[in-house]
């Protein structure tokens, strides 16, 4: 499992407003090229996003399904990208004073990722997820005016466990 943490200088409600807008998913999720479709009831349990992911001309379609939704606290997704399998992505929003500590856990569920799971894969995923949280923090701070465009940790800290 790869785990990243990020203190975002915006309230949980402000961070949640980004997470709960399926059409904005591509703005902060690293590797997403385009949101192809978003269920109108996103992020209710069972809601789906269909996205194009990849690098350059190497792309595939991915589907994210909401498995757990506790508004302003927790969002858990199952990301499916055949033939690569599926992964669980859990985002917990913890109030930290007037700010938000976001804890993101990633774990493979099915497919080749379950066999390759371990330090090298977790390291790469932790880097990707760190980039993703950096984007999320920058958007939240920019749109909600917290910290005049700054993040407390300078935008670089990730951890893997």
Residue pairs with C-beta under 8 A, 6 or more apart in sequence:
1 105
1 106
1 107
1 122
1 161
2 105
2 106
2 107
2 122
2 123
2 125
2 126
2 129
2 160
2 161
3 103
3 104
3 105
3 106
3 126
3 159
3 160
3 161
4 103
4 104
4 126
4 129
4 130
4 133
4 158
4 159
4 160
5 101
5 102
5 103
5 104
5 157
5 159
6 101
6 102
6 104
6 130
6 133
6 134
6 136
6 137
6 151
6 153
6 157
7 96
7 99
7 100
7 101
7 102
7 151
7 152
7 153
8 15
8 99
8 100
8 101
8 102
8 133
8 136
8 137
8 140
8 141
8 146
8 151
9 99
9 137
9 140
9 141
9 146
9 147
9 150
9 151
9 152
10 99
10 100
10 137
10 140
10 141
10 144
10 146
11 95
11 98
11 99
11 100
11 144
11 146
12 72
12 73
12 93
12 94
12 95
12 100
13 72
14 100
14 140
14 143
14 144
14 146
15 93
15 100
15 102
15 136
15 140
16 71
16 72
16 93
18 24
18 27
18 28
18 136
18 139
18 140
18 143
19 43
19 75
19 91
19 93
19 136
20 42
20 43
20 71
20 75
21 42
22 35
22 38
22 39
22 42
22 43
22 47
22 49
23 35
23 38
24 35
25 32
25 35
25 38
25 49
25 51
25 64
26 32
26 33
26 34
26 35
26 51
27 135
27 139
28 132
28 135
28 136
28 139
29 51
29 132
29 135
30 128
30 129
30 131
30 132
30 135
31 53
31 54
31 55
31 128
32 51
32 52
32 53
32 62
33 51
33 52
33 53
33 54
33 59
34 51
34 52
35 49
35 50
35 51
36 50
36 51
36 52
36 61
37 48
37 49
37 50
38 47
38 48
38 49
38 50
39 47
39 48
39 49
41 47
42 48
42 49
42 66
43 66
43 69
43 75
44 66
44 69
45 66
45 67
45 68
45 69
46 65
46 66
47 65
47 66
48 63
48 64
48 65
48 66
49 63
49 64
50 61
50 62
50 63
51 61
51 62
51 63
51 64
52 59
52 60
52 61
52 62
53 59
53 60
53 61
53 62
53 81
54 60
60 81
60 82
61 81
62 79
62 80
62 81
63 79
63 80
64 77
64 78
64 79
64 80
64 89
65 77
65 78
65 80
66 75
66 76
66 77
67 76
67 77
67 78
67 88
68 74
68 75
68 76
68 90
69 75
69 76
72 93
73 92
73 93
74 90
74 91
74 92
74 93
75 90
75 91
76 88
76 89
76 90
76 91
77 88
77 89
77 90
78 86
78 87
78 88
78 89
78 109
79 86
79 87
79 89
80 86
82 111
83 111
83 112
84 111
84 112
84 113
85 108
85 109
85 110
85 111
85 112
85 113
85 114
86 108
86 109
86 110
86 111
87 106
87 107
87 108
87 109
87 113
88 105
88 106
88 107
88 108
88 109
89 104
89 105
89 106
90 104
90 105
90 106
91 102
91 103
91 104
92 102
92 103
92 104
92 105
93 100
93 101
93 102
94 100
94 101
94 102
94 103
95 101
98 146
99 146
99 152
100 140
102 133
102 136
104 129
104 132
104 133
106 125
106 129
107 117
108 114
108 116
108 117
108 121
113 121
119 160
122 160
122 161
123 160
125 160
126 158
126 159
126 160
127 158
129 158
130 156
130 157
130 158
133 158
134 151
134 155
134 156
137 151
137 155
138 149
138 151
138 155
140 146
141 147
141 149
141 150
141 151
142 149
